[in-house]
Amino acid sequence: MSPDPIADTVASLIPAARSELAELVGFRSVADPAVAPPEECHKAAAWVAGALRDEGFADVRILDMPDGHQSVLGHLPGPAGAPTILLYAHYDVQPAPDEQTWRTPPFELAERDGRWYGRGTADCKGAVLMHLLALRALKANGGLPLNVKVIVEGSEEQATGGLERYARAHPEALDADVILIGDAGNFRFGTPTVTASLRGITMLRIGVETLRGNLHSGQFGGAAPDALTALVKILGSLVDEDGTPRVDGLEADGEWRGLTYPETDFRVDGGVLDGVGLVGTGSVADRLWARPSVSVMGIDCPPVVGATPSVHASARAAISLRIPPGVDAARATELLTAHIEKHTPWGARVSVEQVAQGEPFLADTSSPAYAAMAEAMRTAYSGRDMDIAGLGGGIPLCNTLASLYPRAEILLIGLCEPEAQIHAVDESVSVDELRRLAVAEAHFMRLYAGRGDRA
């Protein structure tokens, strides 16, 4: 008999999981009607609902969210008196611009060198299959040890907050003793990791106006205020010479106490060009997980090709500010807005529009659930100890769930290790990581259900 029947079961289910993931990846479920038709998201939601029903979930609902998108909620009862676990993933994905630069079409699953390629394979359609594999392995080896709720979101990548608002309006829907978020990833391939810290975010659009219309730069340049130049000066004020974020009133000196991230590894993971320095100060982990960061996401201005010698009357930019745990997102938005207004030159007219906002998150890693997950990870990863890391990105839902269910234990795992290249060209998932994390999840549910020391 195998020393781990759960691992054997998961391994036997991988071929079928590949076929299922291929179907799910085939939906262009970008939750932005300007990029993909809403029907693609509806098809993905229907696929998830059908998969849950096939697993015996008697109560499966496709829910209309306040942001106009759909999430799928299912409930599968376990033994009487057992604790309840909530499993989370999302089926919506980032767009795949420049599809011709992908080695294989982004919405067709392809296999190369032990990885499955396609948009959403790791972020986060693969996590839907991770949850299903874990549940199937448990049912094949003695049955479910606890009550299971599954929520699969349809607009996470848009940060429009539909599921957060739904949860606040229906607090009983997602209530659970332990919550397993499948939207994170191992620190690197083969290193079992739980994410315990997330930065929050605020996203703004900045508009600058200086003139009633564009002017000839030879006739008026030198005295006429150029809106694009004013915008560049505003954006430049958001960082110091070394790239350290500098939003007036917002501290940028936090320290990460935990897993280290060597600079040489980060340069490889991030594809930093030879001779180009990193920005900011402190350790890489400090900068990614314990300090704010500012990014310019886009600028509306004339393209280089076809540009005319003009003084520009208006310009726009979209920016994001990532904020570490301990900083209130609304306060950060106020500080960022005030900074922009203060650093707008020449009395230019500036407008600031908030696009999205999400709170940071910090988990209690001393809880019984973390001990159970550490033991489960050691089983799945052949004795390797579990690391605890931060994540520079944010999942606003985590903070919402923590506030709604203060006694619930929240853990983040997932398939988004660096080689997965999420949000980028040639996104992929490691088949080995999918297999091992499904095994870990199944063992975790057994261990958690059997512990009598839960909070």
N, C-alpha and C positions, 0 to 999 in steps of 0.2 A: 504494500500500500504506500502511496506517495506520502511524504512528510507533510505536504500541504495540499489537500484536495481542492481547496478554494483556488489556489494558483493553477492547478491542473484544469479546473473547470474554465477559468478565465481564458487560459491559453487555447482551449478547444473552441471557444466562442469568438476568437479574433477574426477568422475568415468571414463569419456572418456580420460581425461588426463593421468590417471594411465595406461590405455591400450596403449596409445601412447608412454609414457615413457618406458614401458616394451619393446616395439619394439625397441626403440632407444638404450636402455641399452643392448639389445641383440647383438648389433654389437661390436666386440672386436676392437674398433677403437683406438688402440694404434699406434701413428704415428711413429713407429720405426719398420722397416721391420725385425729386428732381434728378435722382440717379437711377432708381429702379421703380417699376410699377408696384403699388401696394399689394397687388395680388401675389407677388412672390413671397412676401412676408406671411400673407394669409395661408399660402400653401405650406410654408415651413411650420407654422403654428399647427395646422391640421395634421401634418406628419408627426409632430411631437405628441399631439393628443392621441393619435392612433397608436403610437408606440407604447404609450402609458396604458392604454386600454388593453393592448395585447399582453401586457405584463400583469393584468389582473386588477389594475386600478379601477375601482368601481365608480369613484367620484372624480371625473375628469371634466374640467371646464375651460373653454377658451374665453378669456376675460377681456373686455374692452377697457383699456386704460384711459385715464384722464387726458393723456397726451395724444389720443387718437390711434395708438398702436394696440397690439394684442399680446397678452401673456397667457401661458398655459399653466393651470394649477391642477394637480392630482393628489389624491389621498389613498394610501393603501394601509388598512389597519393591520396591526401586529398583535402580539399576545396582550391579553387584558392586563392593565396596570403597567405595561412597559412604557419607557420614555418615548418621546417623539423626536425624530430628526427631520429637519428641513434641508433638502438638497437643492442647490441653485445652479443654473447655467443660463446662457442666453443664446438664442438662435439668430439674432440679427448680427450683421457683420459690417466691417468697414468696406467702402468701395474698393474696386480694383482698377484704378486708372492705369493707362498705358498697358493694356492687357497684352500687347505684342511683346513686351519686355519679359513676360513670364515664360519660363521654359515650356510649360504646358498650360492650357487654358485654366484660368483661376477657378472656374465653376465646374470643372471636371476633375474628379479625384484621379491622381496619378501616383504611382509608387516608384521610388528610387532609393536604393541603398538603405532599406529599413525605415523609410519615412514615407508618409502619405502627404501629398501636396495638394493644396487647394485653399481658397479663401474660407476661413472659419474652421479649418481642420484642428487648429489649436485654440483659437479664440473666436467662438467658444462652443462650436457645434461638437467638437471632440469630447467636451465635458459631458454633453448629453449622453454620449455613448459610454463614457467612463461610469456615470451613475447607473446606466442600464446594466452594464457588465457586472458591477458590484452586486446589484440586486439579484440578477440572474444566478450569480455564483452562490449567494446565500440561500436562495430558494432551492438550489440543487443540492445543498449540503446542510439540511436540517431546518430550513425555513428562516423567515425574517425574525430577528430577535427584538424588533421594536416597531413602533408605528412610523410610517414614512409619508412625508409630504414632499412633493416635487414642484418647484416653480421655475419655469423657463421663460425668461423675459424676451420681449421683442423690440426693445428700443434702447438697450444699454449703451450702444456706441454713439447714440445721438445725445446722451446726457440730458434728456428732456424731463426726466424725473417722474414718468408716468407710474411706474411700479411703487416708488416711494410714496406718492400721493395716494395710491390705492391702498397701500398697507396702513397708512394713517387713518383712512376712512373705514377700513375693515380690519381692525387689529386682530381679530380672531383668525383670519385667514392664514397667516404665516406664523402663528404662535407655535413655538417648539422649545424643547429643552436644550437642544444643540442644533447649530446651523452650520452646514458645510457648504462654503462658497467655492464653486469649481472654476473660478475665473482668475486664478493666479498661476504660479508655476514654480518649478524647482529653480534654485539659484543658478544651477547649470545642469546639463544633462547628467543623469545618474546620481545626483546629490539630493536625497530626500529633504524636502523643505516645506515648512509651513510659514506663510506670510502673516505677520502679526501687526504690521503698521502700514497705513496707506496715507498718502498725501491727498488733501482735498484740492478743489479747483474752483477758480472763477474764470469765466470766459467773457471777454468784452469786445465790442466793435467800437472803434474810434473813428469819428468823422471830423475832418478839418476843412474849413472854408476861409478863403482870404479875399476872393475877387468875385465879381459878377460873372466873369467868364475868362477863359484862357487868353493870354496876351502873347504877342510876338516878343521873344526873349531878347532880340537885338534892340527893339524899340523901347521896351519897358524893363528889361532885366537889369538888376543892380539897384533898383528902387522898389519895384513891385514885389510884395511878399508872396513867395511861392509856397503853396499849400503842401506840396509833396516834401519840400525841404523842411517845412515846419513839422510835418509828421515824422520825418526821419529824426529830427532833434528830440521829439517827444520819446520815440522808441529808444534812442540812444541814452536817454536819461534813466532808463530802467535798469541799467547795469553799470558797474564800475569798469575801469580800464582792464581789470583782470577777469571780467565777466561775472563777478559776484552780483547777484540781484540787489538792487537798491531802490526799494519802494519806501518812500518816507514814512517812518513810524513802524515799519515791519522788520522785526529782528531776523537776522540771517546768520546766526552763529550757533545753531543747535549742533549737538554731538550724538552720533549713533553709537550705542553701547551694545555690541553684539557681533554678528558675523562681519568679517572684513571683506572688502572687495579690492583686490590688488589693482593698481592703475594699469599694469601691463595687461591684465585680463580684460579690464574695461575697454581698453583701446582696441583689443581684438573683437570683443563682443559688439562694440559700437561702430566698428569699421572706420576708426579715426585715421586720417591720412598721415603718413610719415612726416614728421617735422611740424605738425599742427599740435599746439598745446591744448590741454583741457582748460576749461574755464572754472572760475571760483577758487575758493580756498578750503582747507580742511581735507579730511579723507574723502575718497570717492563715496563711501557709504554715508558720510555726513551730508554731502551735497545732494545725494539721490533720495535719502530717506528721512533726513532730519532738518532740512533747510528748504526754503522756498526756491522756486525757479521761475523764470519768465521766458516765454517763447512767443515769437511772432509767427502766427499761423498763416497769414496771408496779407497781401497788400493790393489794393485796387489802384493801379496806375497804368499809364500806357506801356505796352510791351516795347522792347527795344526795336524790334522790326517794325518799321512804319512810324516810329516816333518823330515828332516835329519839334523844332526849336521853340518851345513854348514855356511861359511861366504858368504854372497850373493853378486853377482856381479852387480845386477841391481834391481831396485824397482820403482814402479809408484804409484801415488795417484791422485785422482780427488778432487778438492776443490772448494768451492763457497764462494765468498765475497759479502755480502749484503751491500748496501751503501744507506745512507739516502738522502732525498732531499737536494739539495745544493751542492752535490758532483758530479762532472763529471765522468761518468763511464769509459771513456777512460783514464782519469788521474788516477783513482783508479786502473785500470789494470796496468798502468805503475809503480805505487808505489808498488803494490803487487809483480810484476815481479822483480823489483829491490830489494825488501826485501828478496825474495827467493834466489836470486843470492848472496846477501850479507851474508845471514845466512847459506849458504851451507858449511859444514865443510870439512876440510882436502883436499881442492882443488878438491873435487869430481866433475865430469862432470854432469851438470844439464841442462835439457832442459825444456822449458815452452811453452805449446801450449794453445792458447785461444780457448775455446769451444763455449762459448756464452757470450753475453754482452747486458745489457739493462739499460736504464736510469731510475733514480727515477722520481717520479711524485708528484706534490703538487697542489691541486685545489684551486680555489678562492671560498671560502665558503660564501662570501658576495653577490654572484650573484643571480639574480632573480630565477634561476632554483632551488637553494637550499631552498629558501623560499617556492616555490611551492611544492617541495618534502616534506618539513617539514609539510605542511598542509595536503598533501596526506597521509603521514604516520600517522598523528593523526587520520584521518578518518579510516584508515585500522586497526589501533591498539587501537581502543576504547579510544582515547584521550591521549595516551602516547606521550610524546615529543620525537622527533628524536635526537639521539646522533650522534656526528661526531667523527670518530675514524681513526686511521692509520692502515696499514697492513704491516706486516713485510716482506711479499713476494712482488713480483713485477709483473707488467703487462706492458712490454716494449711498447706495442701498445699505451698506454695512452699518453706517452710522445711524440710519433710520431704524434698522432692526435692533441695534444696541439700545436705542432710546425707548423703543416700544416694548422690548422684552429684556429688561435689565438683568434677569437671572439666567438668560440663555447664554450658552457658551458658543462663541463664533470662531471658526477656523477657516482659513483660506488655503486651498491647494489647487493644483491644476496642471495644465499641459504647456504653459507658455514659457518654457525655458529659452535661453538666448538663441539657440539654433533654430527655433521655431519661426523666427522673423515675423512675428505678428504685426499687422498693419502694414507690412511691406510686401515687396514682390517675392513670389515663391514661398509664401507661408506654408508651413508643414507641421506635422506632428510625428513624433517618434513612436513607432509601434511598441517598442519596449517600454517607453514611459507610460503609454496608455495602459498597457498590460499591468505593469507594476503598481501604478496608482489605483487602478480598479481593484487589485488584490488588497492594497493597503486600505482602501475605503471599506471593503467588505469586512476585513479584520477589525477595523476601527469600530464599525457598528456592533459587531459581536462584543468587543471589549467594553465599549461604552455601556451597552445594555446590561452587561454583567457586573458592572461596578456598583457597589452600594454607597460610595462616598461622593456621589454627584452633588453639585451645589444645589 
